[in-house]
Amino acid sequence: MQVQEKITKILDIINYSADLLKQKNIKNARLNAELLMGYVLKCDRLKLYMDFDKPLNESERNEFKKLLLRRLSNEPLQYITGETEFYGYKIKVDNRVLIPRQETEILVEEILKEIDSGENQKIKIFEIGTGSGCISIALARELEKKSKDYEITSIDISQDAINLALENVELNKLNSNKTKFLNESVFDLNYDLNEYNFIISNPPYISKNDFENLDSEVKDYEPSVALTDNGDGFKFYEKIFSIANNLKKGSFIFCELSFNSKEKIEELLQKFNIKNYNFTKDLSGIDRVLKINI
């Protein structure tokens, strides 16, 4: 990092940092450098290029250097900045929770489509494995925009995740009377879910074997409990499908799916005699969302 000490202008530092990140095979190296710089200077990327010739002071250079070193160690950008965006809403993230993925927005879209096409009744949602709370929070915000009557209960096995989800509820100014976040496991539920008309989940679906082969950026930093079931990757789906026959008629189950899991998912659906379902593909053509009509 000695060369960085000799350069002070925004554009020069971004160019140099992007080269370093690229050498470490970090994807979107230049974008990462720009976002780190924007975080240090508390401005957006457009402002960076309007002031590209502006020098950083010593304090700003030192802060940027510390953040860059963390990124060069494969720590995810979102953990470094402490936030990300999901479905247009700001979400706090750190190593207590999985970083929200763009493909999970499809799950939110499909749930909202079903709500929009249905009767104007109270929406009661139960989310299994909430993590940062991003799915429930996005749904709550969107339902408020539509003036829908709703209630959302979200559970997670991690109390740390629940604590962060509650911070995100406050950050997004949600009505805490309509959104509940509970430290519970779906495998230990001792109450009836029949009152809910939507059961939703983006469960840990990476198998134990696949987890060992994940990129360092994921395996070494994101919580394993949010990534893998320490089995074949289908443990949570099997539990969720076992609930289906106890739900009231006219309700729905929505789940995010992993790559190349459709065949095994259909085997499980047959096992539990679930016949009314369909899949939605993501932009890469992967069957990403499962919808079950009860």
C-alpha positions, 0 to 999 in steps of 0.5 A, spaced: 500 500 500 506 504 499 504 507 492 497 509 495 501 514 500 503 518 494 497 519 491 491 523 494 486 525 488 479 521 488 480 519 481 487 516 482 486 513 488 479 509 485 484 507 479 489 504 483 484 501 488 480 498 483 487 495 480 488 492 487 482 489 487 482 486 480 488 483 482 485 479 488 480 477 483 474 481 486 468 482 482 466 489 480 473 491 482 472 498 480 464 499 483 467 496 489 472 502 489 467 507 488 462 505 493 468 505 498 470 512 496 463 514 497 462 511 503 468 515 506 466 521 503 459 520 504 457 522 497 454 518 491 458 516 485 456 521 481 458 526 486 465 523 486 466 524 479 464 531 479 470 532 484 474 527 481 480 532 481 479 533 489 485 531 494 483 527 500 485 529 507 490 525 511 484 522 515 480 520 509 486 517 506 487 513 512 480 511 513 479 509 506 486 505 506 483 501 512 476 499 508 480 497 502 484 492 506 478 489 509 475 488 502 482 486 499 481 480 505 475 478 501 470 481 507 464 483 503 463 490 501 456 490 505 459 488 511 464 494 511 459 499 509 454 496 514 448 497 509 445 494 503 439 496 499 433 491 498 427 492 494 429 499 494 429 500 502 436 501 506 437 495 510 443 494 515 447 488 515 453 485 518 456 478 520 450 476 524 446 476 518 446 473 510 447 479 505 440 480 502 441 477 494 438 481 488 434 474 486 430 474 493 427 480 490 423 476 485 420 472 491 417 479 494 415 480 487 411 474 486 408 475 493 405 482 492 403 479 485 398 474 489 396 479 494 394 484 488 390 479 485 386 476 491 381 478 495 381 485 499 382 481 506 387 482 511 394 479 509 397 475 515 404 473 513 409 468 517 416 468 515 421 462 516 428 465 517 428 472 517 435 474 517 436 481 516 428 482 516 429 484 509 423 480 506 418 482 511 420 489 511 420 490 504 413 487 504 410 491 509 413 497 506 409 495 500 403 493 503 403 500 507 403 503 500 397 499 497 393 501 504 393 494 505 391 491 512 396 486 514 400 483 520 407 479 519 410 475 524 417 473 522 422 468 526 429 466 526 433 461 530 438 466 531 437 472 536 443 476 533 439 476 527 432 478 530 436 484 534 438 486 527 432 485 524 428 490 529 434 495 528 431 495 520 424 495 523 426 502 526 430 504 520 424 503 515 419 506 520 415 500 520 409 500 525 411 495 530 404 493 532 404 490 525 411 486 524 413 481 530 420 478 530 421 472 534 427 468 536 424 461 534 426 455 530 421 452 525 422 445 527 420 447 534 414 451 533 408 449 538 402 453 535 398 453 529 399 457 523 392 456 520 391 463 521 396 465 516 394 466 509 402 466 507 407 462 509 414 465 506 421 463 506 428 463 504 431 458 508 438 455 508 438 451 502 446 450 501 448 442 502 453 441 507 458 439 501 456 445 497 458 449 503 465 447 503 466 449 496 463 456 497 467 462 495 471 465 501 467 471 501 461 467 503 464 462 507 468 465 511 464 471 513 457 470 512 453 466 518 453 458 516 446 457 520 443 462 514 447 458 508 446 451 510 442 446 513 448 442 514 445 436 511 442 435 503 440 442 503 432 440 503 431 439 510 427 446 511 423 445 505 421 438 508 419 441 514 415 447 510 411 442 506 409 438 512 405 444 514 402 445 508 396 440 509 394 443 516 393 450 513 387 453 511 384 453 504 386 459 500 392 460 503 399 460 500 406 458 501 412 461 497 419 459 498 426 461 494 429 455 491 437 454 490 440 452 483 438 446 480 433 444 486 427 443 482 427 436 481 428 434 488 423 439 490 418 436 486 419 429 489 418 432 496 412 435 493 409 429 491 411 426 498 407 430 501 401 430 496 402 437 494 399 438 487 397 445 486 404 449 485 408 453 480 415 455 479 418 462 477 424 463 474 429 468 475 433 473 470 438 467 469 433 462 467 433 458 474 427 456 477 428 461 483 421 461 487 416 456 488 408 458 489 404 453 493 396 454 492 393 450 498 
